[in-house]
Amino acid sequence: MFQQIRPSLFPPVVKNLLIINGLCFLANLVLLDRGIFDMNQHLGLYYPESKFFKPYQLITHVFMHGSLMHLFTNMFSLWMFGSQLENYWGPKRFFIFYFVTAFGAAALHVGVNAYDVYQVKSMVHSFQIEPTYDGFMKLVQHDPFLANDSRVADFLIEWQKDLANPEFIVGAKEISDFMVVKRMNVPVVGASGAVFGLLLGFGMLFPNTMLMLLFLPFPIKAKYFVMLFGAFELFQGLNNNPGDNVAHFAHLGGMLFGFILIKIWNKTDRKHFY
């Protein structure tokens, strides 16, 4: 059953999450400034095959953020949508929802990465068995970061001038190995996956609430905003923009697991959401 609680501007779980995230960000700034420790590098979530992966990162990455703007947007959204949900559900259910969507976000992100890593490993293996200029070109074209790296472009130009030179083959193999390592050794930080779960939850519980957002010149119902944002995240995730450092599939994972959990609760509680 849902708890009947008095609405609060800063309900307890939201308030404590805001405090913990803020303290983690400040602690990281101090440690970085003193050259002691980079918390994001150690507490961010790595791909499970990475030598830097630790199981506790499944929890700690949710409290780390890459910039002040990253922190502010996530925490503002946590407060704006999370406070409404916690007031409606109560602290216990809200706490469960928040971390289920956070872990769901991480799970989908890792799953998508696993598919990408498998593809790259297969391509790299084929190239290293038969290392040719054309084969390396295909690898580079598959990797948007390498394709836009001027150093790799210069390497290809020089290799084309002397295709028989074994030094270029050695260099190409080293770069191809780096393609795999790079995908496994980039940490993911932030509460965005859970925040997108909160956005989805708000849209399901309060679908007809009108939202007035800074980047939209007109009000929009919560249910339509959730649909548009979900479609945008899917497009961005599939588009694979090389300059985009956002884990779009993590956002979608938070929304997906939030949807599933609310459907389960809806059936269990026999309670309709309005």
Phi, psi and omega in degrees: 000151178281142179279137175271104183235158179284128181304141182226144177292325177229079178299159193302315183292314178300314181301314181291324176296319177299317181294313182297314179298318179296317179295320179297319180294315180295319179298320180293321177300316181294314181295322177293318181298327180268002178066030184266314194197140173252102184297325180297323181289333183258331183256350174292159184272120177261161174299138186305333179277351181291146177292345180267355184290136173226140182304326182294344180295339177299335177260312189295330184297336182292337184260001182255148180220150187275340182203167179297319179295320177301314179296313185298313183296320179291317182289324177296318179292321176302315180291315186295313182266322184294322181296323178294318182290319180293322176298327181279315185273327191098161186300316186297310182292322178297317179302314179299314182298316183300313185278334173295318179290326177295315180290325177296321177298315179296320182296314180292321178300313180295321179297316178295319178297322180299319178295317180295316179297319178299316179298314182294317178302318180296317180293318180294319179299315179297320180295317184288337173289319180228079184284110178231163178299314181296322179295321178291324177301319179296320177299312182298318180294333178284335183256108184298331180288316178293323182297335180253013179266119183296330180292321177292321178298318178295321179299317180294321179297315180294321180295322181298333179284338184214072187296335183273355183288117183293340179296326179289327177295318178299315179297319180295322178294321178296319179294321180294323175298321180297328179303319180287313182300319182300320181292333183267341188248026174252113183285149175253131179229155172121157180264014187300321180300313178294321180297320177293329173296320178295319178299316178297316179298318178298318180294329179280322182279326183232060190297330185262007175293131181275128179253134175245110188248151184298324185269004174239133183279006183214154177289152181217141178294146184303320183295324179285324178297319178298315180298314181296317182292321177297318178295321178297316180296320178296316179299313181296320179296319180283334183288329175056056179293124184297335180268005184263117179259021182264135179273082186296324181287337172294318177299315179295325178297319177299318179292319182296311182290329175295317178299313181298315183295319179295321177298319178296314179296323181298318179290319182294317185273346184054039183243130179273141178263135179238000000 
